[in-house]
Each structure stands twice: as structure tokens, then as C-alpha cells.
Amino acid sequence: MSKNEEYCKKAHMLIPAGAHTYSRTDEVFPGNAPKVIERSKGVYTWDVDGNKYIDYGMACRSVTVGYDYDRISEAAIRQIHNGNTATKASKIEVEAAQEMCNLFPWVEMIKFAKNGSTVTSAATKLARAYTGRKYIARCREHSFFSYDDWFIGSTVMNSGIPQEIQDLTLQFSFNDIDSVKKLFDEYKGEIAALIMEPCDTEEPINDFLQKVRKLCTDYGVVYILDEMITGFRWDLLGACRYYGVEPDLVTFGKGMANGFSVAALGGKREIMDLGGLTPGKERVFLISTTHGAEMSSLGALVETIHVYKELNVTEHIWNMGSRLVRGLNEIASEYSLQEYFYIQGADCSPNFVVCNKDKQPSLEYRTVFCQELVKQGILMPYIAIAYEHTEKEISDTLEAAREAMKVYRDSLNGEVGRFIEGNVIKPVFRKFN
Ligand SMILES: Cc1ncc(COP(=O)(O)O)c(C=O)c1O
């Protein structure tokens, strides 16, 4: 038995789903993908059998500079030697808060946590407390905001969540301002917050973000932009700066500390301070966690911001993304597959779509393409470019993609099942196993 198989068996025996994130489970990867990772450096990752891959998952998109980037790791280690945690607020806790508030004009106060779900949920609670209203409007097309009931209750995986809670989350469509207005009119005076990502695989058009801003102001709804993925990728100041929009509350996680566990809720003082100590105000239990201000992670956050500023990280991510998108499109055209394999979204976060014979997105054909990339040492469940993806990694990837495209073309001309060597990739959100 290979070490991959051995550890994989143990993982499934000991951990429900075999990993601590559904998007890191075996079923969302092709069967030949590495099962268990031992270590990573830069944009390379090694499994427990010593196989080496160029990684495009980058740990759920959280590593935006590179794994174990020396300057950032050293900053974290310095804080470990300062004790890593403290009985009162720590110096680095205040410094990290200062860095974030200096960076974002729309962030007057900030609260740190370890996970993105904690801060998006906290944003909805704060909005409810601020407005005295109960409904949350969330964007239908955006796949994930939190593992908490207010969000998961609005997905097909709503087992264990009472109907009363499910009913409190409403949905609108991205780039459809009428769907927002309709909801705001139907539930006038009852919607506390609207939450969405500034951009997912579809870019905002016709000033959608700005129009939502205006509607939120007009209807007294708290505008929450979730920059978990877009933050520290579209721009150092996030997609809010890139698209020119100011939210009431904003949430960050993933890239902000190059893979260290930091998430943040920030925004207007008037709203954030409800979680504070202002005398005479009703108390809101905002976020209060033992490990929320872990010093090593906050040390990594501060250094990550410095690295971004000095090395212009987001410009590099855009450039390498464009290079990869151009290359993949050219290869698809070489095989006359441009209507079957195409790229959506912004170049800094491209989404590749693999279709079946009817030109419909297909997980079976995606499995073939991803499986063939894995054979050549490319782990690409989706594309998350980091600063350490350089011209070399992009051209190695394109060489591998040419081979994978050839097999994908053959599978379109034949029986796809015969090309799939393990499981077919599955979506996370489905009702039954
Ligand atoms: C847009 C978005 N918001 C929130 C979250 C939740 O973050 P976390 O996994 O850190 O709880 C994610 C995670 O994938 C996300 O993609």
C-alpha cells in the first residue's frame, strides 16, 4: 500500500469526510490526485509518497505569496517567541489593527478571527443588531459565505437547520439590480443586510455594485461585501478598490496572511462599535474567541501587507493569470475546442470550464482534464495564482495542459467513462452522498 493510500484510509476512519474542509476532500479531486500532503514550499507541494506538484489550489486560495515565504514565516516565528498569545491585548494585535485601518478607507474599526465563516456570520449579527431587522439577503450565485446556519440553511445541504432559520435568508441574483429592488420592496423595513462577493466567476456589469450600494442606503440595509477571495488578489485594497465601491462592512480571510489563520471583519465605526464598550448602549456579543488574535498569525498578516506593498504582489498575480488564460485559450483553439473549454472571470482569478459534447459544463469531462494534469505533476482543482507562480511554472503548466487537452479531445470523440480512471469529481453542495 502506498503511503497516500495508508494515510487516506486513516483520514477517512478518523475524520468525517477525511479532511477539515469539504473542498479538500477526495471526492472533489480526480482519483489520481495526491491523497495526503506532507509539505509545501513556494507553489510546489509534496504528497506523503514524495510526489511533487505545481499547486494551483494554494490551500483553498489562502496562500497568495507562496507557501512558507521566508519573510512571512520568520515574522510569524518572531511572534511565537513572544509567547504567541497573551492575557491582555497584545502589541501585534494593535499594530495589525492599525495596518488594516490605515490600508482601507472604509475600515474604521476591525475585529480579527481565525476563519472566514466567523466574520461573515458576525457581520450578519451586527447588521441585525444595528437595524433591529431579521432578514439577510444573500447572492444566489455566490457559492459560499459561512458554515453557519444562516447561510448553509439556504443551500441544498440544509439538514439539521430548522425551517424558521432557513426562512430568514433571502436570495437575489448577481448583476440583476431588479431582483435586489424587488426583494427590498417585498420585505420593506425587514432586511438587515445584503451580502455578496464583489465578483465571483462573473464580473459586475452596468455599475451593479454601485447600484446595490445606493439601494442599500435608500432602504437602510447594511451592505456587506465579502472579500474572502477577492481581497489581497484583485488589489491590495481588494475588489472594493478595483471596482470603486464602499461597503458598510467588509470581510477578509484567505490571502490576508499568506495562509496563516486570520480573518477580519471591518467597517464603519458606527456599526462596529456596537460590539464595543460605549456606556449606556445595549451590548452586542460580536466576536469573542480565545485564539482570534493569535500573535503568530497577526505577525504574518503585517508582514504580508509589507510584502504586497514592496513586491507589487497583485500586479504579478494579474500578469501570471493573463499569461495562463491566454495560453489555455490558445491551446483550446489549436484543438478547435474553444466552445468546449473556456475561461471565465477576471484574469487574477480565472475559472476554467470543461464541457461535454453538448457544450454544457461537465464534471465528467472536467475529471478527465484534471486527471491528465495530475499525471504530469499539476494539481489544478481550480486556479489560484500566487506571487511565486512565475513564467517557468506557467510554461510548465501550459505544456502539461496541451497533453491534457489532447486526451480531453479524444474523450469528447469517444466514450468519456473509458477515460476516467477513478472517481468523477463531485460538487460539495448536494443533498445526498
Ligand atoms: C467567499 C467566501 N466567504 C467565506 C468563506 C468562509 O471562509 P472560511 O473557510 O475561512 O470559514 C469562504 C471559504 O471558502 C469563501 O470562499
Ligand as a Chemical Component Dictionary entry (heavy atoms), coordinates in Angstrom:
data_LIG
# 
_chem_comp.id                   LIG 
_chem_comp.type                 NON-POLYMER 
_chem_comp.pdbx_formal_charge   0 
_chem_comp.three_letter_code    LIG 
# 
loop_
_chem_comp_atom.comp_id 
_chem_comp_atom.atom_id 
_chem_comp_atom.alt_atom_id 
_chem_comp_atom.type_symbol 
_chem_comp_atom.charge 
_chem_comp_atom.model_Cartn_x 
_chem_comp_atom.model_Cartn_y 
_chem_comp_atom.model_Cartn_z 
_chem_comp_atom.pdbx_ordinal 
LIG C1 C1 C 0 -16.369 33.893 -0.348 1  
LIG C2 C2 C 0 -16.134 33.127 0.913  2  
LIG N1 N1 N 0 -16.619 33.603 2.075  3  
LIG C3 C3 C 0 -16.417 32.958 3.234  4  
LIG C4 C4 C 0 -15.709 31.781 3.294  5  
LIG C5 C5 C 0 -15.501 31.087 4.597  6  
LIG O1 O1 O 0 -14.172 31.120 4.988  7  
LIG P1 P1 P 0 -13.556 30.020 5.982  8  
LIG O2 O2 O 0 -13.417 28.751 5.208  9  
LIG O3 O3 O 0 -12.253 30.601 6.413  10 
LIG O4 O4 O 0 -14.521 29.864 7.134  11 
LIG C6 C6 C 0 -15.169 31.254 2.107  12 
LIG C7 C7 C 0 -14.406 29.983 2.123  13 
LIG O5 O5 O 0 -14.239 29.300 1.148  14 
LIG C8 C8 C 0 -15.404 31.939 0.891  15 
LIG O6 O6 O 0 -14.920 31.478 -0.280 16 
# 
loop_
_chem_comp_bond.comp_id 
_chem_comp_bond.atom_id_1 
_chem_comp_bond.atom_id_2 
_chem_comp_bond.value_order 
_chem_comp_bond.pdbx_ordinal 
LIG C1 C2 SING 1  
LIG C2 N1 SING 2  
LIG C2 C8 DOUB 3  
LIG N1 C3 DOUB 4  
LIG C3 C4 SING 5  
LIG C4 C5 SING 6  
LIG C4 C6 DOUB 7  
LIG C5 O1 SING 8  
LIG O1 P1 SING 9  
LIG P1 O2 DOUB 10 
LIG P1 O3 SING 11 
LIG P1 O4 SING 12 
LIG C6 C7 SING 13 
LIG C6 C8 SING 14 
LIG C7 O5 DOUB 15 
LIG C8 O6 SING 16 
# 
